[in-house]
Amino acid sequence: MTGKVPSFSPGSTVSSALPGYVALCLALQVYRLVSAQFTVTGPDHPVIASLGGEAVLPCHLSPRMSAENMEVRWFRSQFSLAVHLYRDGQDQYGEQMLEYQGRTELLRDHITNGSVSLRIRDIRPSDNGQYKCFFQSGVSYEDALLELHVAGLGSAPAISVEGHQDGGIRVVCRSAGWYPKPEAQWRDLQGQLLPSASENISPEASGLFQTEIAIVLTEESKQRVSCCVRNPRLNQERESEISIAELFLPRVNPWMVALGVILSLLAVLIGLASYCFCWQHRAKAAHRAEREKLQGELKWRRALLNAVDVTLDPDTANPKLVLSEDRKRVRNGDKRQDLPDNPERFDHYPCVLDAEGFTGGRRYWEVEVGDKTGWELGVCRESVSRKGWFIATPGNGYWAVWLRDGGYKACTYPRTPLPVSVRPSWVGIFLDYDAGEVSFYNVTDRSHLFTFTDTFSGTLRPYFYPGVNTWGTNAAPLIICPVPAQAGGNLGP
C-alpha cells in the first residue's frame, strides 16, 4: 500500500491562527481599560497637624469623575480596620476603629468631581503615620498613600539651680509636652552651643516627650545662658535664659561650711518628720479604704434582695449583634444581618436593650463580662434615639460604665476614670428609680465601682454594648447571669 504525506502551507497556518490572536489582543486591551479606569492621587508631601487641632487629608480621582456611588475607605495598616468608610452614598460606622469614633468627617463638597478629604479632629500622637485613601467602583479600585505628621510645641523651658557640682553651679532646664522628640541645647549670648553636663529626653505616658538638660556654670564660664528646646518638624523653638551672679559661685568659706552642716541636719530632721507624717497618712488612707470597701459590700448585699430576671429584646438589637435563643447572651457578629429597620432598632452602634422597662422601684441584675477587652453596661431612657451616632451620657439619657483601651470609666461628661484594683468578671447593676440612683458593683471582689445620682422620669431599660471585635478576647459574649437567692450573687472563682 502506498500513502501520501499531507502538505502544510505556512500561509494557511498563519491565516487560521490570526482570528484567535486578534481576539486575545482585544481581550487584553479591554482588561487594561477596565483595570485602569482611574487613578487615586494624594498630596506629594506630608500633612502636618498640631496636637489637639485637626488635620485634613485630601484625595482625588484622575481623570475627574463622580465618586458619589463609589466606596471610599480610609485605613492604616489593615484594610478591615477603617479610619472612615463611605459606601452606598453614606458614611458607614460599623467597621470604624474605636479610637477614631466621633473624630472623623468626610468632606464631600466636591465628590462629584472625584475629590474628597478626610477631617480628623482632636489630633493625638497615635494619629501620626501613614494612611491609605481607597476608591472602588465595580471591579476597579485604586488607592494612594498619605503621610500625617503630628507635631506639638511643649511648655516653655523651666530653669532651676540645683546646687554645686565640680566647682561650679549645676543648672537644670526642663520642658514637657513635645511631639515628636525635640532637640534641647544650651547657648551663650552669642548663640554658640555650650556643652551639657547631662541630657535626658524621654516619652511620657501620654506619648508626648519631656526633656531635662543640665549644665555646670563656673566662674570662667558665661554667666548668662539660655536653654532652647526645638521641634524639628515645625522648625519652631521655645527659649528661656538665666543669669548667675558671681556671689553665688562656690568659694571656700568656713561660715558657708558651717551653714552647710546645719542645713544638712535640718534636712535630715525634716525628712524624718515627713516620713512619720506620710506613714500616718497612709495608715489613715488604708483604714478609710477598708471602711469604704465594707460599706460598698454592704450596699451590694442589700441590692441583691432586689434581683430581677432580665431578657434581651431582639427588636432593639443592632443587625451586627448575635443573640442566643434564650436571649441571655449577646455578642458582636462578623457580619451585618438582614433584619427589618424598625424604629426600635439601633442602626449605628452595636447595642441592645432589655425586653422590659422599669418605671419605679428597685431592680438588680448581673452581667458576666469575663475577659472581654471592651464593653458598656447600664440603663437608658426608653425614649433615646436609636438611629445614627450618639454619645452615652446622662444628658443624652444614658447612665453607664465602660471598659475601653484598658481603662474603666463612668460615662459622665467628661468621662470619670474608675480606680479598679481587681478586674471584674461579673458586673452588678442596681437601679433605685425612686431615689434617682444607678450603682455599679464589681461582683468579683464585691466592691463598689460608681453611682450616678439623677432625677428619673418615664421608662428606663437595661442597656448592653458588647464592644467591637478588634481582637479575639472581645468576641466573647456578654452573659446575663441569674442571681442565686441564697448564694448572694455570682461570687466568681
MIZA-334303 format. One record per residue (C-alpha): x negated, y negated, z negated; residue in three letters. Coordinates in steps of 0.25 Angstrom, whole numbers, plus 2048, in hexadecimal, padded with zeros to 3 digits. Layout:
% MIZA-334303
XYZALA/...
//
This chain:
% MIZA-334303
800800800MET/7FB7F2803THR/7FF7E67FCGLY/7FE7D77FELYS/7F87CE7F4VAL/8017C17F1PRO/7FA7B47F4SER/7FC7A77EBPHE/7FB7997F1SER/7F578F7E7PRO/7FF7857EDGLY/80B78D7E9SER/80678F7DBTHR/8047807D8VAL/81177D7DESER/8187877D5SER/8127827C8ALA/8147737CBLEU/8227727C6PRO/81F7787B9GLY/81376F7B7TYR/81B7637BBVAL/8267677B0ALA/81B7697A6LEU/81575B7A8CYS/8237557A7LEU/82675C79AALA/819757794LEU/81C749799GLN/82A749793VAL/82474F786TYR/819744786ARG/824739788LEU/82D73F77DVAL/822740773SER/81D732776ALA/82A72A775GLN/82472076BPHE/81871D762THR/818718754VAL/80F70D750THR/80C707743GLY/8036FB73EPRO/7F46FD742ASP/7EF6F8735HIS/7F36FC726PRO/7FF6F5720VAL/7FB6EE713ILE/8056ED707ALA/8046E76FASER/8076EF6EDLEU/8156EC6E9GLY/8196E66F6GLY/81E6EC703GLU/8186F2710ALA/81E6F271EVAL/8196FD727LEU/81C6FA735PRO/81E705740CYS/82470574EHIS/82670D75BLEU/81F70B768SER/826709772PRO/83170176BARG/83D709769MET/84870A75ESER/846713752ALA/85471274CGLU/85772174FASN/84972674CMET/84372C740GLU/839722739VAL/83172972EARG/826722725TRP/81E72C71DPHE/81072E718ARG/80973B717SER/815745718GLN/820743723PHE/82B74971ASER/82873E70FLEU/82E732715ALA/82A724710VAL/83671F718HIS/83F726722LEU/84972172DTYR/85172A734ARG/85F72B73BASP/86071C73BGLY/85E71A72BGLN/85471B720ASP/85372971AGLN/84E72A70CTYR/84F739709GLY/84173C70DGLU/83B72F707GLN/8307316FDMET/83372D6EFLEU/8287226EEGLU/82E71B6FATYR/83D71B6F6GLN/84370D6F5GLY/8367076FAARG/837708709THR/83F702714GLU/83F704723LEU/83F6F772BLEU/8486F9737ARG/84A6EB73DASP/8426EF74AHIS/8456FE74AILE/84C6FD758THR/83E6F875DASN/838704756GLY/8316FC74BSER/8336FF73CVAL/82C6FC730SER/82C703722LEU/82C6F9716ARG/8276FF709ILE/8296F76FCARG/8236F76EFASP/8156FB6F4ILE/80D7056EBARG/7FF70B6ECPRO/8057186F0SER/80A7126FDASP/7FC710702ASN/7F871870EGLY/7FD71E71CGLN/80C71E721TYR/81172472ELYS/81D71E736CYS/82472973DPHE/82F727748PHE/83673374EGLN/84173375ASER/84674175EGLY/839749761VAL/83073D762SER/829738756TYR/81C72F753GLU/816729746ASP/80C71F743ALA/80271E737LEU/80271172ELEU/7FA70D722GLU/7FF706716LEU/7F46FF70DHIS/7F96FB6FFVAL/7F26F06F8ALA/7F36E96EBGLY/7EC6DE6E4LEU/7E96E16D6GLY/7E86D86CASER/7DF6CC6C8ALA/7D16D16C2PRO/7D16D06B3ALA/7C36CD6AEILE/7BF6D069FSER/7B26D0697VAL/7AF6DD691GLU/7A36DC688GLY/7946DD68AHIS/78D6E6693GLN/77E6E8698ASP/77A6DA692GLY/7866D3699GLY/7956D2698ILE/79E6DC69EARG/7A96D66A6VAL/7B56DF6ACVAL/7BF6DC6B7CYS/7CC6E46B8ARG/7D76E36C2SER/7E36ED6C5ALA/7EE6EF6CFGLY/7E66F06DCTRP/7E86F96E9TYR/7E06FF6F0PRO/7D37006E8LYS/7CE6F26E6PRO/7BF6ED6E6GLU/7BA6E66DAALA/7AD6DD6D8GLN/7A66D36D0TRP/7A16C66D7ARG/79A6B96D3ASP/79E6AB6D6LEU/7976AC6E4GLN/79F6B96E7GLY/7936C26E6GLN/7966D06E1LEU/7926D46D3LEU/78E6E26CEPRO/7996E96C6SER/7966F06B9ALA/7A16FA6BBSER/7AD6FB6C5GLU/7BA7046C4ASN/7C57036CEILE/7CF70E6CBSER/7DE7116CFPRO/7E970E6C5GLU/7F57176C2ALA/7FD70F6CCSER/7F47126D7GLY/7EE7036D7LEU/7E07016D3PHE/7D96FA6C8GLN/7CB6F56C7THR/7C16F26BCGLU/7B36EC6BFILE/7A96E76B5ALA/79C6DE6B6ILE/7926DB6ABVAL/78E6CC6ABLEU/7816C86A5THR/77A6BA6A3GLU/7736BC6B0GLU/7806BF6B8SER/78A6B56BDLYS/7946B16B2GLN/7A06AE6BBARG/7A46BB6C3VAL/7B16BF6CASER/7B86CC6CBCYS/7BE6CF6D8CYS/7C86DB6DCVAL/7CB6DC6EAARG/7D56E46F2ASN/7CE6E96FFPRO/7DB6EC706ARG/7E16DE704LEU/7D36D7704ASN/7D86CF6F8GLN/7D26CE6EAGLU/7D46C96DCARG/7C96C26D4GLU/7C66BD6C6SER/7BA6B76C0GLU/7B36B56B3ILE/7A86AD6ADSER/7A06B26A1ILE/79A6A7698ALA/78B6A9694GLU/78E6A9686LEU/7966B6688PHE/78A6BD68DLEU/7836C6683PRO/7786C167AARG/7706C766FVAL/7776C0662ASN/7776C7654PRO/7846C0652TRP/78A6C665EMET/7856D465AVAL/78C6D264CALA/7996CD653LEU/7986DA65CGLY/7976E3650VAL/7A36DC649ILE/7AB6DD656LEU/7A86EC657SER/7AC6EF649LEU/7B96E764BLEU/7BB6EF658ALA/7BA6FC650VAL/7C46F7645LEU/7CE6F2650ILE/7CC700657GLY/7CF70864ALEU/7DB6FF647ALA/7E0701656SER/7DE710654TYR/7E7710648CYS/7F170764EPHE/7F271065ACYS/7F371D652TRP/7FE71764AGLN/805712657HIS/80472065EARG/80A727651ALA/81671E651LYS/81871F660ALA/81772F65FALA/82172E654HIS/82A72565BARG/82972E668ALA/82C73B660GLU/83873365AARG/83D72F667GLU/83C73D66DLYS/844743661LEU/84F738663GLN/84F73B672GLY/85074A670GLU/85C748666LEU/86373F671LYS/86174A67BTRP/867755672ARG/87374C670ARG/87474B67FALA/87575A680LEU/88275A67ALEU/888753686ASN/88375D691ALA/88B75E69DVAL/88B7666AAASP/88675E6B6VAL/8897636C4THR/88375C6D1LEU/88D7566DBASP/88975B6E9PRO/89174F6EFASP/8877456EATHR/87B74D6EDALA/8717476F8ASN/870750704PRO/862754701LYS/86575A6F3LEU/8687696F1VAL/87276C6E6LEU/87377A6E0SER/8807826E1GLU/88377F6D2ASP/8807716D4ARG/8767716C9LYS/86976F6D1ARG/8657656DBVAL/8587646E4ARG/85375B6EFASN/8547646FCGLY/84B764708ASP/85575E712LYS/862756712ARG/86F75E712GLN/87A75B71CASP/885756711LEU/89074C713PRO/88C73E70FASP/89773C705ASN/89872F6FDPRO/8937366F0GLU/88673C6F6ARG/8787366F4PHE/873734702ASP/86572E6FFHIS/85F7336F2TYR/8607426EFPRO/86A7406E3CYS/8767486DEVAL/8807456D3LEU/88774D6C9ASP/8957526CDALA/89C74B6C1GLU/89B73D6BBGLY/89B7386ADPHE/8A472C6A8THR/8A172D69AGLY/89C73668EGLY/88E73D68DARG/888746696ARG/87B74E696TYR/8757576A1TRP/86775D6A4GLU/85F75E6B1VAL/8537676B3GLU/84875F6BBVAL/83D76A6BAGLY/8307666C0ASP/83675D6CBLYS/82E7506CETHR/8397476D1GLY/8487466CCTRP/85273C6C8GLU/85D73E6BELEU/8687366B7GLY/8767316B9VAL/87C7276C2CYS/8897206C5ARG/8937276CEGLU/89571B6D6SER/8867196DAVAL/8837186E9SER/87F7266EFARG/87A7206FCLYS/86D71B700GLY/8617166F7TRP/8637126E9PHE/85A7106DCILE/85F7186D0ALA/86070E6C5THR/86B70B6BAPRO/86F6FF6C2GLY/8727086CEASN/87A7126C5GLY/86F71C6C3TYR/8697206B5TRP/85E72A6B8ALA/85072E6B5VAL/8467346BFTRP/83973B6C1LEU/8317366CDARG/8227356D0ASP/81F73C6C3GLY/8267326BBGLY/8337326B3TYR/83B7256B3LYS/84871F6AFALA/8507196BBCYS/85170B6B6THR/84D6FF6BETYR/8416FE6BDPRO/83E70D6BAARG/83B7116ACTHR/83071B6AAPRO/8337276A0LEU/82872C697PRO/82973B699VAL/81F744691SER/825751695VAL/82A7546A3ARG/8397576A3PRO/83E7636A9SER/84C7606A5TRP/8537526A4VAL/85F75069CGLY/86974469FILE/87273F695PHE/87D735699LEU/88572D68DASP/88E726696TYR/89571E68BASP/88871A684ALA/882716692GLY/87671F691GLU/86F72969BVAL/864730694SER/85A73A69APHE/852745692TYR/84674E694ASN/84C75B691VAL/83F762691THR/83975B685ASP/847755680ARG/842747681SER/84A73A685HIS/846734693LEU/84F728695PHE/85C722692THR/86471869BPHE/86D70E694THR/87970869CASP/88870669DTHR/88F7106A6PHE/89B7106AESER/8A27196B8GLY/89E7276BATHR/88F72C6B8LEU/88A7386BFARG/87D7406BCPRO/87373D6C7TYR/8687466CDPHE/85C7436D6TYR/8537506D9PRO/8487486DFGLY/8417486EDVAL/83A7556F1ASN/82C74F6F2THR/82575C6EDTRP/82876A6E9GLY/82C7686DATHR/83675D6DDASN/83E7666E6ALA/84376D6D9ALA/85276B6D6PRO/8587636CALEU/86076C6C2ILE/86C7686B9ILE/86A7716ACCYS/8757766A3PRO/873770695VAL/87477C68BPRO/87D77967FALA/874780675GLN/86677E67BALA/86676F67AGLY/86376C689GLY/858773692ASN/84C772689LEU/843777694GLY/838781694PRO/
//
